[in-house]
Amino acid sequence: MENFEIIEDKTLELTFEVKDESHGVCNALRHILMQDPDVEYAVYNIDHPLTGKPQMTIKTKRGKRPRAALKKAAEELQKESSEFKQLLDEAL
């Protein structure tokens, strides 16, 4: 995946960069991750609002893997986005 780069991959912590994205996707993903009881924290940072690439860090609780939490959150975000698109299509 060329728009996604792993920066650091530890047992309980994953840091990655998302190219060509902004606060919208990162904040939505962070929000879903923070609802997961297996996630200790999920944060992201963009160094510069115009040229920076978002870096997100996910820290999970003992025995849980951040890659699994990310996959689960991404699937949930995709589902919610599809549902929202369907509601919007029906309304318009």
Number of C-alpha atoms within 10 A of each C-alpha: 4 6 9 12 13 12 12 11 14 11 13 17 20 20 20 17 20 17 14 11 13 15 14 9 14 18 15 13 22 21 15 17 28 17 13 14 11 18 21 17 17 23 17 18 15 16 11 9 11 8 9 14 18 21 20 21 20 24 23 24 14 11 9 15 19 26 19 12 21 19 12 14 21 18 13 15 18 12 12 12 12 12 12 12 12 12 11 10 9 8 7 6
